[in-house]
Amino acid sequence: MNASSSYNEMAGRLMVALDYPDADRAKDLVQQLEGIPCYMKVGMQLFYAAGPEFVKELKAKGYSVFLDVKMHDIPNTVKGGSHSVTRLGVDMFNVHAGGGALMMQAAKAGAEAAVAETPGLAMPTIIAVTQLTSTDQDVMNNEIGIPGLVEGTVVRYASLAQQAGLHGVVASSLEVEAIRTACGKDFKTVIPGIRPAGADIGDQARVLTPGEAVRRGSHYLVVGRPITSTANPRQAAVQIIEEMIQA
């Protein structure tokens, strides 16, 4: 693999979190990153503010889009939501594994129905959130009320998502190896809480550097503030991609 293909491959595994309150600020960052073939992650804050049109604009620019709205509702409602976001042309979206197998199956069914109705529409990658990277052992046990170790819960949810027909999970890099053991190396892992060496971890509890995350077998790395809060976002993104290549 030559340097250019290595760069493009790793750039395609970097998901830049557009965590902004309005479309204008998000568009400014997208412009600064122009030419870097990364994924763009649109979360709840931006999607609620800018709506489906912003997603369509990103797709028109050629970006892959991860719509991070973490659906968690009764199966029929999630099926409808899945149908709607699939019709937007998103490449990936997520649901909460805590909603159970029937809900996750409904998410897949909604996406499949949208694809069947729309010629040329591709099936998105559907992933399930296991435990948020802001959740530590104490919070999971004593506030959420789930006993046991975080890793055990994450692996159980990952296995449930796989059985429900989903394509992968959102988890911490600390659990990637256990997920690969339980679900196989092709089951996708999308990893938030990525912090370059020396970066502020903010509200994240379970974090790793980009290089460490790649070495553990993570498929996609979600990076927000280490790129979006810097004076030179483009340079920050390129440095992260270079660290991923060297892993």
TIPA-85872 format. One record per residue: residue number from 1; x, z, y negated of N, C-alpha, C, O in turn. Coordinates in steps of 0.05 Angstrom, whole numbers. Layout:
resi;nX;nZ;nY;caX;caZ;caY;cX;cZ;cY;oX;oZ;oY
NUM;X;Z;Y;X;Z;Y;X;Z;Y;X;Z;Y
...
***
This chain:
resi;nX;nZ;nY;caX;caZ;caY;cX;cZ;cY;oX;oZ;oY
1;17;0;24;0;0;0;18;0;-25;35;17;-28
2;13;-20;-43;30;-21;-67;21;-1;-88;0;12;-85
3;37;1;-109;31;21;-130;4;17;-142;-11;36;-148
4;-3;-9;-147;-29;-15;-160;-52;-7;-143;-72;5;-152
5;-51;-13;-117;-73;-7;-99;-75;24;-95;-97;34;-93
6;-52;38;-94;-52;67;-92;-66;79;-117;-81;98;-115
7;-59;68;-140;-71;78;-165;-101;74;-165;-116;92;-171
8;-110;50;-158;-138;44;-158;-154;61;-137;-176;70;-142
9;-141;65;-114;-154;81;-93;-158;110;-103;-180;121;-101
10;-137;122;-114;-139;149;-123;-157;152;-148;-171;171;-151
11;-156;132;-165;-174;132;-189;-203;132;-180;-220;145;-192
12;-208;117;-159;-236;115;-148;-245;141;-135;-269;144;-129
13;-226;159;-129;-233;185;-118;-235;207;-139;-242;229;-132
14;-228;200;-163;-230;219;-186;-257;216;-199;-265;194;-207
15;-272;237;-200;-299;237;-213;-296;253;-239;-292;277;-239
16;-299;239;-261;-297;251;-288;-325;262;-295;-344;247;-297
17;-326;288;-300;-351;301;-306;-358;298;-336;-344;309;-353
18;-379;282;-341;-387;278;-369;-406;300;-377;-430;296;-381
19;-395;324;-380;-411;347;-386;-414;351;-416;-401;367;-429
20;-431;334;-428;-436;333;-456;-465;337;-463;-482;330;-446
21;-472;347;-487;-500;351;-494;-514;326;-504;-538;326;-508
22;-499;304;-508;-512;280;-519;-496;255;-510;-473;257;-502
23;-509;232;-512;-497;208;-502;-474;199;-519;-455;187;-509
24;-475;204;-545;-454;194;-563;-426;206;-555;-407;191;-555
25;-425;232;-550;-400;244;-542;-390;234;-515;-367;229;-510
26;-409;230;-497;-402;219;-471;-392;191;-473;-372;184;-460
27;-405;175;-490;-396;147;-494;-368;146;-506;-352;128;-499
28;-361;165;-523;-335;166;-535;-314;170;-514;-293;158;-514
29;-319;189;-495;-300;193;-474;-298;169;-456;-276;161;-448
30;-320;157;-449;-320;133;-431;-303;112;-444;-287;98;-430
31;-305;109;-470;-289;89;-484;-259;95;-482;-243;77;-479
32;-252;121;-485;-224;129;-483;-213;124;-455;-189;120;-452
33;-230;125;-435;-221;121;-407;-224;92;-398;-219;87;-374
34;-231;75;-416;-237;47;-408;-213;35;-392;-190;38;-401
35;-219;22;-370;-198;9;-354;-189;26;-331;-176;16;-312
36;-196;52;-331;-189;70;-308;-213;69;-289;-235;77;-297
37;-209;59;-265;-232;54;-246;-241;79;-232;-243;80;-208
38;-247;100;-248;-256;125;-237;-287;126;-234;-301;109;-245
39;-296;145;-219;-325;152;-218;-333;166;-243;-316;180;-255
40;-357;163;-252;-368;179;-274;-390;197;-263;-408;188;-250
41;-387;223;-268;-407;243;-259;-425;250;-282;-416;260;-303
42;-451;245;-279;-471;252;-299;-486;277;-288;-501;275;-268
43;-483;299;-301;-496;324;-293;-522;329;-307;-532;312;-322
44;-533;353;-303;-560;359;-314;-560;359;-344;-579;348;-356
45;-540;370;-357;-540;372;-386;-542;344;-399;-559;340;-416
46;-526;325;-390;-526;298;-401;-551;283;-392;-563;268;-408
47;-558;285;-367;-581;270;-357;-607;278;-371;-624;262;-377
48;-610;304;-375;-634;314;-389;-635;305;-418;-656;302;-430
49;-611;302;-430;-610;294;-458;-611;264;-462;-625;254;-480
50;-597;248;-445;-595;220;-449;-612;203;-430;-619;180;-436
51;-620;214;-408;-639;201;-390;-628;178;-374;-604;173;-374
52;-645;165;-359;-637;143;-342;-622;120;-355;-606;107;-343
53;-629;115;-381;-616;93;-394;-586;96;-395;-571;76;-394
54;-576;121;-398;-547;125;-399;-534;117;-372;-513;105;-371
55;-548;124;-350;-538;117;-324;-537;86;-322;-517;76;-312
56;-557;73;-331;-558;44;-330;-535;32;-346;-523;11;-338
57;-528;44;-369;-506;34;-385;-479;37;-370;-463;18;-371
58;-476;59;-357;-451;63;-341;-449;42;-319;-428;31;-314
59;-471;37;-306;-471;17;-284;-466;-11;-295;-452;-26;-283
60;-476;-17;-319;-472;-43;-331;-442;-47;-338;-433;-69;-339
61;-428;-24;-343;-399;-26;-349;-382;-27;-324;-358;-30;-325
62;-395;-26;-301;-381;-28;-275;-372;-2;-263;-358;-3;-243
63;-381;20;-274;-373;46;-262;-390;54;-238;-413;47;-237
64;-377;68;-220;-392;82;-199;-402;108;-211;-388;121;-227
65;-427;115;-205;-440;138;-218;-449;159;-197;-463;152;-178
66;-440;183;-201;-450;206;-185;-470;221;-203;-462;233;-223
67;-495;221;-195;-516;235;-210;-518;263;-198;-528;267;-176
68;-508;282;-213;-506;310;-203;-529;327;-214;-526;342;-233
69;-553;324;-202;-576;339;-211;-586;359;-190;-605;374;-195
70;-572;361;-167;-576;383;-148;-606;388;-142;-616;410;-148
71;-619;368;-131;-648;372;-125;-652;395;-105;-637;397;-85
72;-672;410;-110;-680;433;-92;-709;439;-97;-716;453;-116
73;-726;429;-79;-755;432;-83;-768;428;-56;-754;425;-35
74;-794;427;-55;-808;421;-30;-801;392;-22;-795;375;-39
75;-801;386;4;-792;360;14;-805;336;0;-791;317;-7
76;-831;337;-5;-844;313;-17;-835;308;-45;-832;285;-53
77;-830;330;-60;-820;326;-88;-792;315;-88;-785;298;-104
78;-775;325;-70;-747;315;-68;-747;286;-59;-731;270;-68
79;-765;279;-41;-767;251;-32;-773;233;-56;-761;212;-58
80;-792;241;-73;-798;226;-96;-775;224;-116;-770;203;-127
81;-761;246;-120;-738;246;-138;-716;228;-127;-703;214;-143
82;-712;229;-101;-692;213;-89;-698;183;-92;-681;167;-98
83;-723;176;-89;-733;149;-92;-727;139;-121;-717;117;-125
84;-732;156;-140;-729;148;-168;-700;144;-175;-693;124;-188
85;-682;163;-167;-654;160;-175;-640;138;-160;-622;125;-170
86;-649;133;-136;-638;110;-121;-644;84;-135;-628;66;-136
87;-669;81;-145;-676;57;-160;-660;53;-186;-659;31;-196
88;-648;75;-196;-630;73;-219;-604;58;-212;-590;48;-230
89;-598;58;-186;-573;45;-178;-549;64;-176;-526;55;-175
90;-555;91;-176;-533;109;-174;-518;106;-147;-531;98;-127
91;-493;112;-147;-477;109;-123;-477;134;-106;-471;133;-82
92;-483;156;-118;-483;182;-104;-501;201;-119;-503;200;-144
93;-516;218;-104;-530;240;-116;-531;263;-96;-523;260;-73
94;-540;286;-106;-539;310;-89;-564;326;-89;-581;324;-107
95;-567;342;-67;-589;361;-64;-576;387;-56;-552;388;-49
96;-591;409;-56;-581;435;-47;-586;438;-17;-608;435;-8
97;-565;443;-2;-568;447;27;-586;470;33;-599;471;54
98;-587;490;14;-604;513;18;-634;507;19;-650;524;26
99;-641;482;12;-669;474;14;-678;468;42;-702;465;48
100;-659;467;61;-665;463;89;-665;435;99;-663;416;83
101;-666;432;125;-663;406;138;-685;387;131;-680;363;125
102;-710;396;130;-733;378;124;-730;367;96;-736;343;91
103;-721;383;77;-718;374;50;-696;353;48;-698;333;34
104;-673;358;62;-651;338;62;-660;312;76;-652;291;67
105;-675;314;97;-685;290;110;-703;274;91;-703;250;91
106;-719;289;76;-737;276;56;-721;261;35;-729;240;26
107;-699;273;26;-682;260;7;-671;233;17;-671;213;3
108;-663;233;42;-653;208;54;-676;188;57;-672;164;52
109;-700;197;65;-723;179;68;-731;167;41;-738;143;40
110;-730;182;20;-737;171;-7;-718;150;-15;-726;129;-26
111;-691;154;-10;-671;134;-17;-675;109;0;-673;86;-10
112;-680;112;25;-683;89;43;-708;73;35;-707;48;36
113;-729;86;26;-753;72;18;-747;55;-7;-757;33;-10
114;-732;67;-26;-725;52;-50;-709;28;-44;-713;6;-56
115;-689;31;-26;-672;8;-18;-689;-14;-5;-685;-37;-10
116;-708;-5;12;-724;-25;27;-742;-41;8;-748;-64;13
117;-750;-28;-14;-768;-41;-34;-753;-59;-54;-766;-75;-67
118;-727;-55;-56;-712;-68;-78;-690;-85;-68;-669;-75;-60
119;-693;-112;-67;-672;-129;-57;-646;-126;-72;-646;-124;-97
120;-624;-124;-57;-598;-122;-70;-590;-93;-77;-567;-89;-85
121;-608;-74;-73;-601;-46;-80;-586;-33;-56;-595;-35;-33
122;-564;-21;-62;-548;-8;-41;-556;21;-37;-565;34;-55
123;-553;29;-12;-559;57;-5;-539;75;-18;-515;72;-14
124;-547;95;-33;-528;114;-45;-517;133;-25;-529;138;-4
125;-494;145;-31;-484;167;-15;-499;192;-23;-501;199;-47
126;-511;206;-4;-526;230;-10;-511;254;1;-504;255;25
127;-506;273;-16;-490;296;-8;-506;322;-14;-524;322;-30
128;-498;343;0;-511;369;-4;-492;390;-15;-469;391;-7
129;-502;405;-34;-487;427;-46;-487;450;-26;-509;459;-17
130;-464;461;-19;-463;483;0;-463;510;-15;-484;523;-16
131;-441;517;-27;-440;540;-45;-425;531;-70;-404;518;-68
132;-436;538;-93;-423;531;-118;-395;543;-120;-390;565;-110
133;-377;529;-133;-349;540;-135;-347;563;-154;-326;576;-156
134;-369;570;-168;-370;594;-184;-378;618;-167;-378;641;-177
135;-386;614;-143;-396;635;-125;-373;646;-108;-360;632;-93
136;-368;672;-112;-348;685;-95;-361;702;-73;-386;702;-71
137;-345;716;-58;-356;731;-35;-376;752;-44;-397;755;-32
138;-369;767;-65;-387;788;-74;-414;777;-84;-435;788;-77
139;-413;755;-99;-438;744;-109;-455;733;-86;-479;738;-85
140;-443;720;-67;-458;709;-44;-471;731;-27;-494;729;-20
141;-455;752;-22;-466;774;-6;-486;792;-20;-507;797;-10
142;-479;800;-44;-494;821;-57;-514;812;-78;-532;827;-85
143;-511;787;-88;-531;777;-107;-549;756;-95;-574;758;-97
144;-537;737;-81;-554;716;-68;-566;727;-42;-588;718;-34
145;-552;746;-30;-563;758;-6;-556;744;20;-570;748;40
146;-535;728;21;-526;715;45;-503;731;56;-482;734;43
147;-505;742;81;-483;757;93;-461;739;103;-464;715;104
148;-439;752;110;-417;737;122;-397;726;101;-398;733;78
149;-379;709;111;-359;698;94;-369;672;81;-386;658;92
150;-358;666;57;-365;641;43;-360;617;61;-377;599;63
151;-337;616;73;-330;593;90;-350;589;112;-358;566;118
152;-359;610;124;-379;608;146;-405;596;136;-417;579;150
153;-414;604;113;-438;593;101;-435;564;94;-453;548;100
154;-412;557;82;-407;530;75;-407;511;99;-420;490;99
155;-394;519;120;-392;503;145;-420;501;158;-427;479;168
156;-435;522;157;-462;521;169;-480;501;153;-494;485;165
157;-478;502;127;-494;484;111;-484;455;114;-500;436;115
158;-458;451;117;-447;425;121;-457;413;147;-465;389;148
159;-457;429;168;-466;419;194;-496;413;193;-505;393;204
160;-511;429;178;-540;424;175;-545;398;160;-562;382;167
161;-529;393;139;-531;368;123;-525;344;140;-539;324;139
162;-504;346;157;-497;324;174;-519;318;194;-526;295;199
163;-531;339;206;-553;336;225;-577;324;212;-593;310;225
164;-581;329;186;-604;318;171;-599;289;163;-617;276;152
165;-575;278;168;-569;250;163;-556;245;136;-554;222;128
166;-548;266;122;-534;262;96;-505;254;101;-494;257;124
167;-492;245;80;-465;233;83;-442;252;77;-419;246;83
168;-448;275;66;-426;294;59;-437;318;44;-461;322;42
169;-418;333;33;-425;358;19;-407;362;-6;-386;350;-8
170;-418;379;-24;-402;390;-45;-392;417;-36;-408;433;-27
171;-366;422;-38;-355;447;-30;-329;452;-45;-320;435;-59
172;-318;476;-41;-291;481;-52;-270;469;-34;-274;466;-10
173;-248;462;-46;-225;452;-30;-216;472;-9;-205;465;12
174;-221;497;-14;-213;518;5;-227;516;32;-218;526;52
175;-251;502;32;-266;499;56;-264;471;69;-276;467;90
176;-249;453;57;-248;426;66;-238;424;95;-250;409;111
177;-217;438;102;-206;436;129;-226;445;150;-229;434;171
178;-241;467;143;-261;477;162;-284;457;165;-295;454;187
179;-292;444;143;-313;424;144;-304;400;161;-320;390;177
180;-279;391;157;-269;369;173;-269;376;203;-275;359;220
181;-262;400;210;-262;409;238;-290;408;249;-294;400;272
182;-310;417;233;-337;419;243;-352;393;243;-368;387;260
183;-346;376;223;-362;352;218;-347;326;221;-359;304;219
184;-321;327;224;-305;302;226;-293;293;200;-304;301;178
185;-272;278;201;-258;270;177;-272;250;160;-266;247;136
186;-293;236;171;-307;216;155;-331;228;140;-343;214;123
187;-338;253;145;-359;266;131;-349;273;103;-329;287;100
188;-361;262;82;-350;263;55;-349;291;44;-368;307;47
189;-328;297;30;-326;322;15;-321;316;-14;-302;303;-21
190;-338;327;-31;-337;324;-60;-330;351;-71;-344;370;-67
191;-307;352;-85;-295;378;-92;-294;383;-122;-277;371;-136
192;-310;401;-132;-307;410;-160;-287;433;-161;-274;439;-141
193;-284;445;-184;-266;467;-187;-237;459;-185;-220;474;-176
194;-230;434;-192;-203;424;-192;-189;431;-218;-200;424;-240
195;-166;444;-217;-152;451;-241;-122;445;-237;-109;455;-219
196;-111;427;-254;-82;422;-253;-67;448;-257;-77;467;-269
197;-43;449;-247;-26;473;-249;-24;482;-278;-18;467;-296
198;-30;508;-283;-28;519;-309;-53;517;-326;-54;528;-348
199;-74;504;-316;-98;501;-331;-116;526;-329;-114;540;-309
200;-132;531;-349;-151;553;-349;-172;548;-328;-184;526;-327
201;-178;567;-310;-198;563;-289;-226;567;-299;-245;560;-285
202;-230;577;-324;-257;580;-335;-275;597;-317;-268;619;-309
203;-299;586;-311;-319;601;-295;-317;595;-266;-335;602;-251
204;-296;581;-257;-293;575;-229;-280;598;-214;-261;611;-225
205;-288;603;-190;-277;625;-174;-259;615;-152;-240;628;-144
206;-264;590;-142;-249;580;-119;-238;553;-127;-252;533;-126
207;-212;552;-134;-201;527;-146;-175;520;-132;-162;537;-120
208;-167;494;-134;-142;484;-125;-133;463;-145;-148;452;-160
209;-107;455;-143;-97;433;-160;-105;407;-147;-112;406;-123
210;-103;385;-162;-110;359;-150;-93;352;-125;-104;342;-105
211;-67;357;-127;-50;351;-104;-57;367;-80;-58;356;-57
212;-62;393;-83;-69;410;-61;-96;400;-48;-98;400;-24
213;-115;393;-65;-141;384;-55;-138;358;-38;-151;356;-18
214;-122;339;-47;-117;315;-32;-103;321;-6;-111;310;15
215;-83;338;-6;-69;345;18;-87;358;39;-82;355;63
216;-107;372;30;-125;385;49;-146;365;60;-162;372;78
217;-147;341;49;-165;321;60;-190;316;44;-209;304;54
218;-191;325;19;-215;321;2;-219;292;-4;-199;277;-9
219;-244;282;-3;-249;254;-9;-251;248;-39;-239;229;-48
220;-266;265;-53;-270;261;-82;-265;286;-97;-272;308;-88
221;-252;284;-120;-246;307;-137;-261;305;-163;-259;285;-177
222;-276;326;-169;-292;327;-194;-276;343;-215;-269;366;-210
223;-270;330;-237;-254;343;-258;-269;340;-285;-276;317;-293
224;-274;362;-298;-287;361;-324;-269;370;-346;-255;354;-358
225;-269;396;-352;-255;406;-375;-226;400;-377;-216;396;-399
226;-211;399;-354;-182;392;-357;-178;363;-368;-156;357;-376
227;-199;347;-368;-198;320;-380;-213;320;-406;-202;312;-427
228;-238;330;-406;-255;327;-429;-248;345;-452;-255;339;-475
229;-234;367;-447;-228;386;-468;-200;384;-479;-190;400;-494
230;-186;362;-471;-158;358;-480;-158;340;-504;-177;325;-510
231;-135;340;-518;-132;323;-542;-129;294;-534;-135;276;-549
232;-119;289;-509;-115;262;-499;-127;259;-471;-112;261;-452
233;-153;255;-469;-166;254;-443;-155;232;-425;-152;236;-401
234;-147;209;-436;-137;188;-420;-111;196;-406;-107;192;-383
235;-93;208;-422;-68;217;-411;-72;238;-389;-59;238;-368
236;-91;256;-394;-98;277;-374;-108;265;-348;-100;274;-327
237;-125;245;-351;-136;232;-327;-114;218;-311;-113;220;-287
238;-97;203;-325;-76;189;-312;-57;208;-298;-48;203;-275
239;-51;231;-310;-33;250;-298;-45;262;-272;-31;266;-252
240;-72;266;-272;-85;276;-248;-84;255;-226;-79;262;-203
241;-89;230;-233;-87;208;-213;-59;207;-202;-56;203;-177
242;-39;209;-219;-11;208;-209;-5;231;-190;9;228;-170
243;-16;255;-196;-12;278;-179;-26;273;-152;-15;281;-131
244;-49;260;-152;-63;253;-127;-47;234;-111;-45;236;-86
245;-35;214;-124;-18;194;-109;5;207;-96;13;200;-74
246;17;226;-109;42;239;-99;36;260;-77;55;270;-64
247;11;267;-73;4;288;-54;11;280;-26;7;296;-7
***
